[in-house]
Amino acid sequence: MDTQNNKTKQKNIWTLIAGLAFIAIGGYRIYNHLYVDSVDYGNFRLILAAVFIAYGAYSIYNYLKAE
């Protein structure tokens, strides 16, 4: 019983890879929005890219914080 309640966070390499991928995808979308796209798709893509970057940063933070 006690071992089930004391779950510790372990470092998972897939969390790090996912975080880096989300930051890369978000950065690429922002780059395309600001410098490449001549067609304006609205701000939804820009907001979604910012969310991707924020979630990627959060994933990397959790990876580095885990024991």
HELIX and SHEET records of a PDB file:
HELIX    1   1 ASP A    2  ASN A    5  1                                   4    
HELIX    2   2 ILE A   13  TYR A   31  1                                  19    
HELIX    3   3 ASN A   32  VAL A   36  3                                   5    
HELIX    4   4 PHE A   44  LYS A   65  1                                  22    
END                                                                             
